[in-house]
């Protein structure tokens, strides 16, 4: 069953919304009732996974397919349920009478599941159970209310059904962490950059990646982060974006093998004017940049994106020169960077501002140059509805403990 679902998804555009899916197939939704408890699947990130179950006797709006499963709206994407678990709704009663207002917009807020989470037909634990949501999901919320005991309930929509989740069983989504790194060195060779916050040790980085792996985190691409910001993609609860700025040779030498060993993905924001024609001999006392061949070598892990072309400099007052450049100068540089990086990636859609510096002119130029999003060095997590050209990031320092990393990365509110 799952293999057939995966095959079907290969025919679809990644992250396509259910409404467009229905129109592509030309099939109107129909209301069906579950005859028994039924497992449901959906695409979450890059994988099709079990996302919960629906109890017997529940009504869903589904779309017929040629396969032996139906499709239905699940979050920002498509869910799948075996046809053998459904039958036409019995009786003459209008199904819609019991479904509430299905035109309510989403609230730009998700809930997060950390265990199998009960879903109810009403905001009351005594109401009939609708089913469950699986562990490790982000799911969009329509609204909230408090019951007579002052307990908060989240209203959600599954297969055109309104349903409820208790805040005792799920958490509000506090955003996705985007981790920032630059330079990595072994402790014994780091004689020059030991006290710079942008340099971490191979040991610390490896321990941090091990922690992410052991905690079950998925590493996301910037494309997936865009789907999250724009409310267009289902993503797991335990998710993180890993970014490296500048394009230093140490990324190839030390970060790439660790990430590859764990099956992780990352984004490399490259200063396109500093790419070397040929690899340099390793010299840990210098800031060396990757060559063309080294950049191509790491592309099984790293997605290459822009850190500008000539704008990664400071003026006499140690301020980013981008802040003093004209709109046309910035736009020209952004376009030149995208062209220069096209040999590694035909879809250079994301930008990291040099030194985190930006202003209204740079934001406008980034948009006009064709970038979809840009990251800053402002501390915080990324949330749905954030300005896509002012995305926050987090630094995990060489001296930070794994407990400190856990506090930053996990789904805790940021102060």
ABEGO torsion letter per residue (X at the ends): XAAAAAAAAAABBBGBBAAAAAAAAGBBBBBBBBABBBBBBBBBEABBBBAEBBBBGBBBBBBBBABABBBBBBEABBBBBBAAABBBBBEABBAAAAAEBAABBBAGBBBBBABBBBBBABBBAABBBAEBBBBGBBBBBABBBBBAAGBBBBBBBBGGBBBBBBAAABBBBAEBBBBBBABBBBAAABAAAAABAABBBAAAAAAAAAAAAAAGBBBBBAAAAAAAAAGABBBBABBBBBBBBGGBAAAAAAAAAAAAAAGBBBBBBBBAAABBABBBBBBAABBBBBBAAAAAAAAAABBBBBAEAAABBBBAAGBBAAAABBAAAAAAAAAAAAAAAAAABABBABBBBBGGBBBAAAAAAAAAAGBABBBBABBEBBBBGBBAAABBBBBBBAABBAAAAAAAABBBBBX
